[in-house]
Amino acid sequence: MRKQPKQGSLALAIAVSAAAGAGWFMHYQAPANGSPFTDALACLCFLLLMIYVGGSILFPGARRGHAKDSASRRLALHRRRIGGFTATHERCLRIDQEGIFETRLGLIAWPQVLGLSAETSAIDDAPAPALRIYLRDPWRYLDDDSPTLLAWGYRLHLARDARHGRIDIPTQAYRVDAETACEVARSLRGDCAEPWIEDWDALMSAAVIEQRLREFLAAAPHAHAALTASPHREASG
């Protein structure tokens, strides 16, 4: 429902621009030595200019918003932390050196995280970006007595005795970009020596996941020694 006014405004801008361009072309006096190609090119340039001006008037914050998002993304990647609150400040999402904290889930420490990805689904034709976390013992983060939709939804598909499982954290309510959050989380999870699957995605089967974790453990002595010797890891805990 939110998209229709914007689409209608853009269509109106194009229609007005086309009408203005056609009116200008009808009253345009070409020079005696002009060519049809030059006239058509001049008309096209004028039409594009009118569309640009119309779009700038209708959507004045579009370019500023894009620049702001880019600056926020660079800052988050540089600081290796990201987070935000909901509009009412009732819930918080924070990703930093401790792990992933979400008010309803609590703190998910990095050793518990086995995989990360960002996914955008559609709910009522509206984008719903989310950070997907594949983790150990997922039920420890889902309170049996919790009436929230989050816990209720996972009770439907997550086996009660599951050793591993996926939990999605919708990021739009926190005004956090899911892709940036995933990139920050991957960077921080890489500092932890515990087994994980760097290229995990939700389509991986349980058998493939178990195999990848065994492969990680087989190569762990070398990776563990390198990470233990790193001052950065000791500082980050």
C-alpha positions in Angstrom: 0.0 0.0 0.0 2.9 2.4 0.6 4.3 2.0 -2.8 1.3 3.1 -4.8 1.5 6.9 -4.0 5.1 6.9 -5.0 4.4 5.0 -8.2 1.5 7.4 -9.0 3.6 10.5 -8.3 6.4 9.2 -10.5 4.0 8.4 -13.3 2.5 11.9 -13.0 6.1 13.4 -13.2 6.8 11.5 -16.3 3.5 12.4 -17.9 3.9 16.1 -17.1 7.5 16.0 -18.3 6.5 14.3 -21.6 3.8 16.9 -22.1 6.2 19.8 -21.4 8.7 18.2 -23.8 6.1 17.8 -26.5 4.9 21.4 -26.1 8.4 22.7 -26.3 9.2 20.6 -29.3 6.1 21.9 -31.2 7.1 25.5 -30.6 10.8 24.8 -31.2 12.2 26.7 -34.1 15.0 24.7 -35.6 17.9 26.5 -37.3 17.9 26.6 -41.1 20.9 24.2 -41.3 19.6 21.9 -38.5 19.1 18.1 -39.0 16.2 15.9 -37.7 18.7 14.0 -35.6 19.8 17.2 -33.8 16.1 18.2 -33.2 15.3 14.8 -31.7 18.4 14.8 -29.5 17.5 18.2 -28.2 14.0 17.1 -27.4 15.2 14.0 -25.6 17.7 15.9 -23.5 14.9 18.4 -22.5 12.6 15.5 -21.6 15.2 13.8 -19.4 16.0 17.1 -17.7 12.3 17.6 -16.9 12.0 14.0 -15.5 15.1 14.6 -13.3 13.7 17.9 -12.0 10.3 16.4 -11.4 11.8 13.4 -9.5 13.9 15.8 -7.4 10.9 17.8 -6.4 8.7 14.7 -5.6 11.5 12.8 -3.8 13.8 15.4 -2.3 15.2 13.1 0.4 16.0 10.1 -1.9 19.6 11.0 -2.7 20.3 12.3 0.8 18.9 9.1 2.3 21.1 7.0 0.1 24.2 8.9 1.1 23.2 8.7 4.8 22.7 4.9 4.5 26.1 4.5 2.8 27.8 6.5 5.5 26.1 4.5 8.3 27.1 1.2 6.6 30.8 2.3 6.3 30.8 3.4 10.0 29.3 0.1 11.1 31.8 -2.0 9.2 34.7 0.2 10.5 33.6 -0.1 14.1 32.5 -3.7 13.7 29.3 -3.1 15.6 25.7 -2.2 14.7 22.4 -2.0 16.4 19.2 0.0 17.0 16.0 0.3 18.9 12.4 0.0 17.8 10.4 3.2 17.4 9.0 2.8 20.9 12.4 1.9 22.4 10.9 -1.2 23.9 13.2 -3.6 22.1 16.9 -3.4 21.2 19.2 -5.2 18.7 22.9 -5.0 19.2 25.8 -6.8 17.5 29.2 -6.3 18.9 32.2 -8.3 20.3 30.1 -10.0 22.9 27.7 -11.5 20.4 24.2 -10.8 19.1 21.8 -9.3 21.6 18.0 -9.0 21.0 15.7 -8.1 23.8 13.4 -11.1 23.4 16.2 -13.6 22.9 18.8 -12.3 25.2 22.6 -12.5 24.4 23.7 -15.1 21.8 27.4 -15.4 22.5 29.6 -16.0 19.4 30.6 -19.6 20.3 26.9 -20.5 20.0 26.6 -19.2 16.5 27.2 -21.8 13.7 26.1 -19.8 10.7 24.9 -16.4 9.5 23.0 -15.1 6.5 20.8 -12.2 5.5 17.5 -12.8 3.8 14.7 -10.6 2.5 11.2 -12.2 2.2 7.9 -10.6 1.3 5.0 -10.1 3.7 1.9 -8.6 2.1 4.1 -7.5 -0.8 6.3 -5.5 1.6 10.0 -6.5 2.0 10.9 -8.1 5.3 14.7 -8.2 5.8 16.0 -10.5 8.5 19.3 -11.7 10.0 19.3 -15.5 10.0 21.3 -17.2 12.8 22.0 -20.9 12.9 23.0 -21.8 16.4 23.5 -24.4 19.1 20.7 -25.3 21.4 18.2 -22.8 20.0 15.5 -23.6 22.6 17.6 -22.0 25.3 16.7 -18.6 23.7 13.0 -19.4 23.4 11.2 -19.2 26.7 8.5 -21.9 27.0 6.2 -19.5 28.8 6.7 -16.7 26.3 3.5 -15.6 24.6 5.3 -13.7 21.9 4.8 -14.5 18.2 8.6 -15.1 17.9 8.6 -18.1 20.3 5.2 -19.4 19.2 6.3 -19.5 15.5 9.4 -21.4 16.2 7.5 -24.0 18.3 5.8 -25.0 15.1 8.8 -26.1 13.1 11.7 -26.5 15.6 12.1 -29.9 17.1 12.1 -29.7 20.9 15.2 -31.8 21.1 17.0 -30.0 18.3 20.8 -29.6 19.0 21.0 -26.9 16.2 18.4 -24.6 14.8 17.7 -21.4 12.9 16.3 -18.2 14.4 15.5 -15.2 12.3 15.7 -11.7 13.7 13.7 -9.1 11.6 15.9 -6.0 11.3 13.6 -3.4 9.8 11.9 -2.6 13.1 15.3 -1.7 14.5 16.2 0.4 11.4 19.1 -1.8 10.8 20.2 -3.0 7.3 20.2 -6.8 7.3 23.1 -7.2 4.9 25.3 -4.8 6.9 24.3 -6.5 10.1 25.3 -9.9 8.6 28.6 -8.6 7.4 29.5 -7.1 10.8 28.4 -10.3 12.5 30.5 -12.5 10.1 33.6 -10.3 10.8 33.1 -10.7 14.6 32.3 -14.4 14.5 35.5 -15.0 12.5 37.5 -14.0 15.7 36.0 -16.9 17.6 37.9 -20.2 17.4 34.8 -22.4 17.9 33.5 -24.4 14.9 31.2 -22.6 12.5 30.2 -22.6 8.8 31.3 -19.4 7.2 29.2 -19.9 4.0 26.1 -21.3 5.7 22.7 -20.7 4.2 19.2 -21.9 5.1 19.2 -24.5 2.3 22.0 -26.6 3.7 20.9 -30.0 4.9 21.6 -31.3 8.4 24.0 -33.9 6.9 26.0 -31.3 5.1 26.1 -29.1 8.2 27.4 -32.0 10.3 30.1 -32.8 7.7 31.2 -29.2 7.5 31.5 -29.0 11.3 33.6 -32.2 11.4 35.8 -30.7 8.7 36.3 -27.6 10.8 37.2 -29.6 13.9 39.7 -31.6 11.8 41.5 -28.4 10.8 40.9 -26.8 14.2 44.4 -27.3 15.8 46.1 -25.0 13.4 43.3 -22.4 13.4 43.0 -22.5 17.2 46.7 -22.0 17.6 46.7 -19.0 15.3 43.7 -17.4 16.9 45.1 -18.0 20.4 48.3 -16.2 19.5 46.3 -13.2 18.2 46.3 -10.2 20.7 43.1 -8.9 19.0 41.2 -12.1 20.0 42.5 -12.0 23.5 41.3 -8.4 23.8 37.9 -9.2 22.4 37.4 -12.3 24.5 
